[in-house]
Amino acid sequence: VRWMRTRISQTAVKGIPRTDFGVVQDITQQREAIRAQVDQLSLLQNITARVPGVVFQGRVPVKGWGNFQYVSDTVRDLMGLDPEQLYQDGRALFTRVHPDDRLDMGQSIWESTTRRTLWRQMFRVNHPVKGLRWCSAEGLPQLQPDGSVLWHGYVHDVTESRQAAHALERQHRMLEAVRQAQ
């Protein structure tokens, strides 16, 4: 099977009989390339839908704010954001980051971007339904030929482990207080 694109038109020049003319173009390779891209995107979406966190690719231009090229749909559950919001403007992420964590997070991203080093960060998210959540993130920056930086990374919810660690720490403090009292 071959895919073809056709275009037909007519000439309308005074004194010349009306003539039909057309172009037939084989677009089979173009259709196959588009289908391969659709299949790859579908594979990526199927894989990331089963990962218990947010997989992302973002771009930071030489000047200005960046945006996300890809964000798995799990960002809806983790942060209460639609991927489309982050595709338009990466700053939408910071609307969910706890105000006390924004500056530190921004500085750590900037340092990782300029040094091209692995970025790791713990921060709190104000989820519109779930309330305060703790997230752990890491990403790897790659310098692009145009000077922008491409990021690949992962963010996941660590609220339960943070709460368990906090409860364990509280229990150790109580046991230490009892030990000292004895």
Rosetta silent file (secondary structure, phi, psi, omega in degrees, C-alpha in Angstrom):
SEQUENCE: VRWMRTRISQTAVKGIPRTDFGVVQDITQQREAIRAQVDQLSLLQNITARVPGVVFQGRVPVKGWGNFQYVSDTVRDLMGLDPEQLYQDGRALFTRVHPDDRLDMGQSIWESTTRRTLWRQMFRVNHPVKGLRWCSAEGLPQLQPDGSVLWHGYVHDVTESRQAAHALERQHRMLEAVRQAQ
SCORE:     score description
SCORE:     0.000 S_00000001
   1 L     0.000  132.289  176.820    0.000    0.000    0.000 S_00000001
   2 L  -116.932  140.333  176.932    1.315    3.416   -0.941 S_00000001
   3 L   -99.014  131.107 -178.190   -0.020    6.695    0.451 S_00000001
   4 E  -124.495  148.197  172.744   -0.417    9.508   -2.051 S_00000001
   5 E  -116.003  131.592  179.198   -1.205   13.209   -1.766 S_00000001
   6 E  -122.695  148.187  175.066   -2.842   14.858   -4.745 S_00000001
   7 E  -138.634  128.383 -178.838   -3.443   18.471   -5.623 S_00000001
   8 E  -128.128  140.447  179.289   -5.434   19.533   -8.654 S_00000001
   9 E  -145.643  176.244  178.136   -6.048   23.027   -9.952 S_00000001
  10 E  -129.475  148.721  173.352   -7.083   24.816  -13.119 S_00000001
  11 E   -89.389  146.302  177.395   -5.525   27.570  -15.131 S_00000001
  12 L  -137.994   69.362 -179.524   -7.678   30.549  -15.898 S_00000001
  13 L  -106.031  132.630 -177.539   -5.640   32.711  -18.265 S_00000001
  14 L   -60.440  129.426  177.895   -7.492   34.922  -20.744 S_00000001
  15 L    90.704   -9.073  179.299   -7.199   33.621  -24.274 S_00000001
  16 L  -114.443  134.606  179.093   -5.952   30.156  -23.230 S_00000001
  17 L   -59.284  144.768  179.630   -8.350   27.257  -22.879 S_00000001
  18 L   -58.936  130.507 -176.524   -9.002   26.224  -19.286 S_00000001
  19 E  -126.219  134.722  172.321   -6.494   23.519  -18.330 S_00000001
  20 E   -89.026  138.731  173.595   -6.484   21.120  -15.398 S_00000001
  21 E  -141.955  156.207 -177.453   -3.132   20.338  -13.848 S_00000001
  22 E  -157.270  168.266  178.823   -2.121   18.394  -10.804 S_00000001
  23 E  -129.260  135.934  173.921    0.604   16.918   -8.681 S_00000001
  24 E  -119.130  124.778 -175.849    0.680   13.449   -7.193 S_00000001
  25 E  -123.625  131.576  176.513    3.169   12.948   -4.374 S_00000001
  26 E   -80.087  115.975 -178.735    4.118    9.675   -2.675 S_00000001
  27 L  -115.463   23.926 -178.387    3.954   10.332    1.097 S_00000001
  28 H   -59.669  -46.942 -179.450    4.303    6.734    2.275 S_00000001
  29 H   -63.614  -40.151  178.437    7.618    7.345    4.071 S_00000001
  30 H   -62.008  -44.775  178.387    6.253   10.472    5.745 S_00000001
  31 H   -62.943  -40.305  179.304    3.187    8.541    6.986 S_00000001
  32 H   -66.503  -38.582  177.984    5.385    5.700    8.247 S_00000001
  33 H   -65.289  -42.089  178.177    7.636    8.159   10.120 S_00000001
  34 H   -64.319  -42.991  178.895    4.615    9.817   11.750 S_00000001
  35 H   -62.005  -40.248  177.944    3.216    6.408   12.697 S_00000001
  36 H   -63.422  -40.095  177.901    6.561    5.425   14.251 S_00000001
  37 H   -65.576  -41.159  177.957    6.554    8.639   16.324 S_00000001
  38 H   -62.624  -42.002  178.255    2.988    7.993   17.460 S_00000001
  39 H   -63.525  -41.820  179.006    3.959    4.434   18.445 S_00000001
  40 H   -65.046  -41.994  178.023    6.988    5.699   20.409 S_00000001
  41 H   -63.857  -40.910  177.926    4.888    8.293   22.219 S_00000001
  42 H   -62.402  -42.981  177.092    2.295    5.643   23.037 S_00000001
  43 H   -60.731  -47.394  179.468    5.009    3.349   24.410 S_00000001
  44 H   -60.341  -43.756  179.816    6.438    6.172   26.527 S_00000001
  45 H   -65.534  -38.605  178.292    2.990    7.077   27.855 S_00000001
  46 H   -66.235  -40.419  178.894    2.224    3.432   28.698 S_00000001
  47 H   -67.800  -50.248 -175.705    5.505    3.010   30.566 S_00000001
  48 H   -69.265  -23.245  177.220    5.314    6.291   32.474 S_00000001
  49 H   -68.014  -20.558 -178.196    1.670    5.691   33.409 S_00000001
  50 L  -101.421   -2.362  177.506    2.858    2.696   35.442 S_00000001
  51 L   -85.862  133.343 -176.869    5.762    4.456   37.152 S_00000001
  52 L   -80.909   56.370  179.529    4.845    5.659   40.656 S_00000001
  53 L   179.600 -172.471 -177.955    5.998    9.207   40.036 S_00000001
  54 E  -104.348  122.901  174.130    6.377   11.902   37.417 S_00000001
  55 E   -99.167  136.017 -176.673    8.792   11.401   34.539 S_00000001
  56 E  -143.103  158.737  167.596    9.702   14.617   32.755 S_00000001
  57 E  -133.808  127.432 -179.945   11.779   16.279   30.092 S_00000001
  58 E  -132.500  160.332  179.379   12.190   20.029   30.294 S_00000001
  59 E  -128.560  131.021  175.095   14.127   22.709   28.477 S_00000001
  60 E  -110.258  116.355 -179.508   15.676   25.828   29.981 S_00000001
  61 L   -71.540  171.674  179.171   16.543   28.401   27.296 S_00000001
  62 L   -59.046  -40.811  176.993   19.659   30.559   27.429 S_00000001
  63 L  -128.563  140.511  175.449   17.496   33.417   28.724 S_00000001
  64 L    98.950 -174.983 -178.839   14.132   33.242   30.425 S_00000001
  65 L   -86.581  152.326  179.579   12.013   30.561   32.003 S_00000001
  66 L   -93.832  179.832  174.024   11.837   27.045   30.717 S_00000001
  67 E  -143.810  171.175 -178.614    8.997   24.729   29.961 S_00000001
  68 E   -96.126  134.398  176.322    8.416   21.018   29.921 S_00000001
  69 E   -85.979  -32.247  177.834    8.669   19.078   26.685 S_00000001
  70 E  -149.967  137.283  173.517    7.126   15.996   28.304 S_00000001
  71 E  -142.115  127.422  179.185    5.477   15.342   31.670 S_00000001
  72 L   -66.128  153.113 -176.655    3.796   12.056   32.518 S_00000001
  73 L   -61.619  -16.575 -179.966    0.107   12.235   33.380 S_00000001
  74 L   -65.148   -9.455  176.420    0.886   11.256   36.983 S_00000001
  75 H   -64.008  -24.953  176.716    1.649   14.965   37.586 S_00000001
  76 H   -63.499  -45.644 -178.693   -2.109   15.375   38.004 S_00000001
  77 H   -73.422  -41.976 -174.757   -2.126   13.040   41.007 S_00000001
  78 H   -74.319  -40.607 -173.423    1.187   14.149   42.516 S_00000001
  79 H  -123.840   -5.931 -178.069    0.868   17.918   42.165 S_00000001
  80 L    71.636   29.131  179.269   -2.646   18.657   40.980 S_00000001
  81 L  -118.536  148.991  172.753   -1.359   20.112   37.694 S_00000001
  82 L   -88.414  141.356  177.451   -2.252   19.289   34.111 S_00000001
  83 H   -53.805  -35.756 -178.078    0.703   18.472   31.830 S_00000001
  84 H   -59.730  -35.312  178.098   -0.574   21.134   29.406 S_00000001
  85 H   -61.475  -41.530 -177.953    0.019   23.831   32.036 S_00000001
  86 H   -76.504  -26.929  175.643    3.673   22.806   32.299 S_00000001
  87 H   -66.371  -35.981 -178.669    4.072   22.576   28.516 S_00000001
  88 H   -74.917  -43.882 -174.609    3.036   26.220   28.274 S_00000001
  89 L  -156.016  116.261 -178.801    5.083   27.568   31.188 S_00000001
  90 H   -62.831  -19.915  179.843    7.397   25.709   33.557 S_00000001
  91 H   -65.138  -17.965  178.726    6.728   28.289   36.273 S_00000001
  92 H   -58.118  -30.548  177.607    3.356   26.611   36.880 S_00000001
  93 H   -59.081  -41.488 -175.865    5.280   24.001   38.885 S_00000001
  94 H   -69.582  -15.489  175.915    6.370   26.657   41.371 S_00000001
  95 H   -69.654  -20.032  179.767    2.735   27.561   42.088 S_00000001
  96 L   -99.185  -20.796 -179.505    2.479   24.195   43.887 S_00000001
  97 E   -69.795  135.800  179.626    5.869   24.231   45.638 S_00000001
  98 L   -55.139  136.367 -177.622    5.609   25.320   49.278 S_00000001
  99 H   -53.558  -35.212 -179.678    6.652   28.996   49.579 S_00000001
 100 H   -71.025  -15.158 -177.665    9.410   28.145   52.083 S_00000001
 101 H  -104.283  -10.343 -174.094   10.987   25.727   49.561 S_00000001
 102 H   -62.196  -48.419 -176.654   10.798   27.814   46.375 S_00000001
 103 H   -62.584  -48.177  179.911   14.010   29.797   46.778 S_00000001
 104 H   -61.153  -41.380  179.509   16.103   26.759   47.725 S_00000001
 105 H   -65.150  -46.107  178.900   14.611   24.749   44.879 S_00000001
 106 H   -60.188  -42.751  178.615   15.219   27.512   42.346 S_00000001
 107 H   -65.049  -40.364 -178.944   18.827   27.930   43.498 S_00000001
 108 H   -67.627  -35.953  176.074   19.505   24.194   43.336 S_00000001
 109 H   -66.167  -44.173 -179.661   18.114   24.022   39.787 S_00000001
 110 H   -61.245  -45.809  179.489   20.213   27.026   38.751 S_00000001
 111 H   -61.643  -44.380  179.808   23.396   25.515   40.247 S_00000001
 112 H   -64.865  -37.545  178.953   22.762   22.173   38.580 S_00000001
 113 H   -64.884  -47.291 -176.370   22.029   23.913   35.272 S_00000001
 114 H   -73.080  -32.212 -179.299   25.195   26.002   35.300 S_00000001
 115 H   -92.631  -11.210 -177.036   27.449   23.193   36.557 S_00000001
 116 L    57.789   45.859 -179.940   25.737   20.430   34.527 S_00000001
 117 L  -113.688  160.483  178.086   25.564   18.239   37.620 S_00000001
 118 L   -57.698  134.052  178.026   22.902   15.843   38.857 S_00000001
 119 E  -102.975  125.735  173.707   20.069   17.694   40.584 S_00000001
 120 E  -130.823  134.499 -176.427   18.539   16.160   43.705 S_00000001
 121 E  -154.067  140.157  169.841   16.014   17.978   45.813 S_00000001
 122 E  -107.533  134.966  179.498   13.415   17.332   48.507 S_00000001
 123 E  -154.350  162.515  179.429   10.572   19.834   48.602 S_00000001
 124 E   -99.596  146.717  178.275    7.006   20.213   49.739 S_00000001
 125 E  -121.292  132.966  173.056    4.019   20.529   47.427 S_00000001
 126 E   -91.152   93.894 -179.836    0.726   22.181   48.348 S_00000001
 127 E   -78.020  133.839 -175.995   -1.679   19.820   46.601 S_00000001
 128 L   -64.078  -21.127 -179.461   -5.103   21.429   46.111 S_00000001
 129 L  -113.161  -45.033 -174.385   -6.933   18.282   47.332 S_00000001
 130 L   -83.774  -12.396 -178.191   -4.413   16.169   49.277 S_00000001
 131 E    83.219 -152.063 -175.512   -2.811   19.035   51.185 S_00000001
 132 E   -72.312  127.079  178.840    0.884   19.157   52.016 S_00000001
 133 E  -129.404  148.770  174.791    2.969   16.432   50.341 S_00000001
 134 E  -100.172  136.659  178.850    6.723   15.801   50.324 S_00000001
 135 E  -125.598  148.196  172.377    8.433   15.116   46.994 S_00000001
 136 E  -118.344  132.576 -176.904   11.869   13.875   46.047 S_00000001
 137 E  -133.400  151.455  169.360   13.185   14.849   42.632 S_00000001
 138 E  -150.775  148.807 -178.921   16.240   14.318   40.550 S_00000001
 139 E  -152.987  157.693 -179.598   17.188   15.330   37.063 S_00000001
 140 E  -121.660  118.945 -179.804   20.160   15.364   34.768 S_00000001
 141 E   -85.088  144.957  176.328   20.911   18.474   32.680 S_00000001
 142 E  -131.473  125.021  177.325   22.380   18.256   29.177 S_00000001
 143 E   -70.532  133.223  179.624   23.780   21.257   27.328 S_00000001
 144 L  -102.077  159.176 -178.083   22.292   21.620   23.846 S_00000001
 145 L   -56.164  -29.846 -179.646   24.039   23.093   20.776 S_00000001
 146 L   -84.078    3.488  179.468   21.902   26.268   20.977 S_00000001
 147 L    93.303  -11.929  177.107   23.036   26.878   24.587 S_00000001
 148 L   -73.847  169.277  179.592   19.774   25.758   26.168 S_00000001
 149 E  -121.370  126.528  178.820   19.749   22.973   28.751 S_00000001
 150 E   -99.563  130.718 -178.080   17.631   19.853   28.332 S_00000001
 151 E  -111.997  141.060  169.438   16.566   18.080   31.519 S_00000001
 152 E  -126.475  130.428 -177.018   15.468   14.483   32.053 S_00000001
 153 E  -162.204 -173.120 -172.953   14.201   13.593   35.477 S_00000001
 154 E  -149.066  137.490  177.336   11.846   11.993   37.925 S_00000001
 155 E  -130.018  134.100  177.272    9.751   13.243   40.872 S_00000001
 156 E  -141.302  159.792 -176.747    7.974   11.014   43.374 S_00000001
 157 E   -81.307  124.675  178.388    5.950   11.316   46.567 S_00000001
 158 L  -121.765   23.561 -176.610    7.878   10.514   49.757 S_00000001
 159 H   -58.189  -47.474 -176.433    5.296   11.817   52.232 S_00000001
 160 H   -65.174  -40.143  179.301    4.725    8.476   53.959 S_00000001
 161 H   -69.058  -35.445  175.769    8.422    7.745   54.400 S_00000001
 162 H   -64.993  -41.389  178.804    8.986   11.287   55.739 S_00000001
 163 H   -66.036  -41.076  178.375    6.129   10.831   58.211 S_00000001
 164 H   -64.337  -42.246  178.792    7.470    7.426   59.291 S_00000001
 165 H   -64.285  -39.496  178.970   10.974    8.866   59.774 S_00000001
 166 H   -66.105  -42.171  178.392    9.540   11.758   61.781 S_00000001
 167 H   -64.428  -40.777  178.341    7.523    9.359   64.002 S_00000001
 168 H   -64.406  -42.117  177.926   10.600    7.186   64.537 S_00000001
 169 H   -62.903  -42.644  178.150   12.677   10.237   65.465 S_00000001
 170 H   -62.310  -41.132  178.950    9.986   11.352   67.933 S_00000001
 171 H   -64.389  -41.307  177.873    9.931    7.851   69.444 S_00000001
 172 H   -63.480  -38.981  178.204   13.746    7.891   69.833 S_00000001
 173 H   -64.757  -40.828  178.592   13.558   11.267   71.598 S_00000001
 174 H   -65.294  -43.599  179.408   10.921    9.929   73.993 S_00000001
 175 H   -63.280  -38.607  178.497   12.971    6.795   74.710 S_00000001
 176 H   -65.994  -39.431  177.815   16.047    8.941   75.310 S_00000001
 177 H   -64.278  -41.661  178.827   14.059   11.145   77.714 S_00000001
 178 H   -64.406  -44.007 -179.502   12.820    8.024   79.601 S_00000001
 179 H   -60.354  -43.907 -179.852   16.386    6.636   79.716 S_00000001
 180 H   -67.820  -34.819  179.306   17.724    9.888   81.138 S_00000001
 181 H   -68.213  -32.081  179.662   14.902   10.062   83.695 S_00000001
 182 L   -72.612    0.000    0.000   15.728    6.562   84.930 S_00000001
